Amino acid sequence: MSRLRRFAQPSEVHEPIELLRAGILFHARGVINARAIQHNLDWVWPFWVEKQFNPEDNSFIPRAFSISHVNLTHRNWTAVGHPEMSVYPLVDPRGLVTPHFDGWSLDFWIIDHNGMHLLPSREKSAKQEWRLSSGLEVLTGLKQSQRELQLSTVLEVRDNCPQARINISARSTARSWLVVSLRPYNPEGIQFVERLEFQEQSARWLVDNRRFVIFSHKPQQVLHSRYKDGDVFHSIRNNTPGSGYAVKCEVGMATGAALFDLEQESPMELDVTVPLTMEKSRKTRSLMPVKDSWDKALQNTARLHVPDERIRFLYDAAVRSLVLFSADDVVPGPYTYKRFWFRDACLMLHSMLTLGFADRCAEHIDKFPRRQKYSGYFHSQEGEWDSNGQVLWLMGRYQALTGQDLKKSWWKSMKKAVKWIEHKRLTKIRDRPHAGLLPAGFSAEHLGPNDYYYWDNFWSLAGLHAAAGIAEAGQDLGLSGKISAVADEYQKAIRNSIASIPLNRKKGGIPASPYRRMDSGAIGSLSADYPLQLYPPGSPEIINTAKFLMENCFYKKGFFQDMIHSGVNAYLTLAIAQTLLRHNVPGFQDLVMTIAQLASPTGQWPEAIHPITGGGCMGDGQHGWAAAEWIMSMRNMFVREENKSLILFSGVFPEWLEKKEDISFGPTLTPYGPVTAALVHEHGRVFARVDAQWHRSPQSIIIAAPGHEQVQVSDPGRPVQLTAYRAQ
């Protein structure tokens, strides 16, 4: 450990205990996977195992000296849910359903009496979609020449309690079994099942004496199997009796199969229902039906209208992901990352704020002081120093976008947070590159070993600017002046630190820290540009950093994060796209389209994407931060803020205008009021329309549609005719 820590800068926290605990649990399952899976490859395993353990597949990973076998190739899943409940049943890319958090799963097979089978996890392809019109519904379709399986998974509310409901529709040209199998695993690996009992009168399974799986009608046969007898699949295939209506497996690998007679050429429908644990909801009142609740939750939010159906679907899906993951605490994902980080929460809430979810955002910011220590530190993981700046920045954005004064409790919390930043900085250090910066910290953004990261310092500086603005808006000019003075001195320290880096190391850009060369960790330094706007448009340091990353850290047109992620990162690629847009550097559209193509069929991005398989290789399979950045990319291409001005349409795709269809976005909250921006076609001409409820005037409004001359608007209430560039 001593040798290991020499690779990092000395720091007071080497690894946050919260992340160590999570990592230990993650790899503990990986050790169990290593013992259970590779010695039983004749079992039916989830999709990721069938791919990753297959030497003929691109997903194959040799296991050799790997003590822990974890999902590194297909970390993809999609949640269904209710906007007021933090309950997230998961569906994997082949329809495997995990109803309970970190629980066992249900799989659905067609077993031909002649030995031919449709086993979804072994199928080369499946058709899957996330249907948004009925609330949230994951549809999975699998088809062979003689067999067809359609699965629909939703969350329903009955008697004010949630339940996962799976509707199965099956067809076969030969007499077969439709099988519902209970599996002791989920998309991360093994999840123990010790007891299974089928209760015939009520047509339901009792799992581990506490969970139920309920069938709409009774199966013709029920089989169970212990680990020592192998997978229940073998009992079906070999037509051998299982262990009766109940089984106990001391290993924890009990499997079950409910068999339904599937007549030749006679389609069958079956409903399977799993009552879910009632987790805390945002409101204690009775819960509305899922579809009605979604309709209400999405009222008056910003809408995107463009002629690209895929782009529009990804936007609608991203909005729903953010609402889903903010039902209780804001969490970046429904499974692996179902825990709170200030970093993800602030970025996700900011995106929601621009969409119009002001009340929902306020409810969450209300909770932040509970996580603030007496010292003023906003603590979600010890040793990560970016959180105070992020919370202050979000509070400033809330005040700017809503025009509302901050609550007294927020003011008190804000002042403590400012003092923490002021006292935490290394102001007594002299003549060192990290003089005046925050201490070396652990980088949960995977920028490298503990170091004096500019990421942390840029966020803290932006937080101080935001706090000064809050104080000024609250007429406390004395406090505003004091904070501004601290911010000015802090900014000078950061600039001096960057200036001290030898040119051969920084290459005209901003490395991750004063002690690093330019590498993929420099992505953290771009936060100074987007979203913080600490540098003006055209800044050489920002442009050079973006160019370095694009020339040295891209793979297949997306940002490839070598450190930890080892995959293409959707939200970081979109952050670079935002920098290109702001600085008028070509490439914004290309990066947006790259990320659109990397989305799953259900419109989701994992935290990092495997460069070969296209599946998830890091983090949660449905990532909230990625959804937030997609939304901000759509918003900023229509309406973005710059130097007390609004710039409209600067990122819209030229081909959308060529299709002569109206496009629009809004209403989106801005510091000047809610704005809806539209480009409409009338009589062969293009007009810009701005529909707004101004509560103060921007310094200017600039219409900058690609392929058309820029126009500065003096009267935003009138449609403005755009003029295409004349051919030279």
Buried (B, 14 or more C-beta within 10 A) or exposed (E): EEEEBEEBBEBEBBBBEBBEEBEEEBBEBBBBBBEBBEEEEEBBBBBBBBBBBEEEBEBBBEBEEEEBBBBBBBBBBBBBBBBBBBBBBBBBBBBBBBBBBBBBBBBBBBBBBEEBBBBBBBBEEBEBBBBBEEBBBBBBBBBBEBBBBBBBBBBBBEEEBBBBBBBBBBBBBBBBBBBBBBBBBBBBBBBBBBBBBBEEEEBBBBBBEEBBBBBEEBBEBBBBBBBEBBBBBBBBEEEEEBBEBBBEBEBBBBBBBBBBBBEEEEEBEBEBBBBBEEEEBBEEEEBBEBBEBBEEBBEEBBBBBBBBEEBBBBBBBBBBBBBBBBBBBBBBBBBBBBBBBBBBBBBBBBBBBBBBBBEBBBBBBEEBBEBBEEEBBBBBBBBBBBBBBBBBBBBBBBBBBBBEEBBEEBBEBBBBBBBBBBEBBBBEBEEBBBBBBBBBBBBBBBBBBBBBBBBBBBBBBBBBBBBBBBBBBBEBEEBBEBBBEBBBBBBEBBEBBBEBBEEEEBBEBBBBBBBBBBBBBBBBBBBBBBBBBBBEBEBEBBBBBBBBBBEEBBEEBBBBBBBBBBBBBBBBBBBBBBBBBBBEBEBBBEBBBBBBEBBBBBBBBBBBBBBEBBBBBBBBBBBBBBBBBBBBBBBBBBBBBBEEBBBBBBBBBEEBBEEEEBBBBBBBBBBBBBBBBBBBBEEEEBBBBBBBEBEEEBEBBBBBBBEBEEBEBEEBEEBBEBEEEEEE
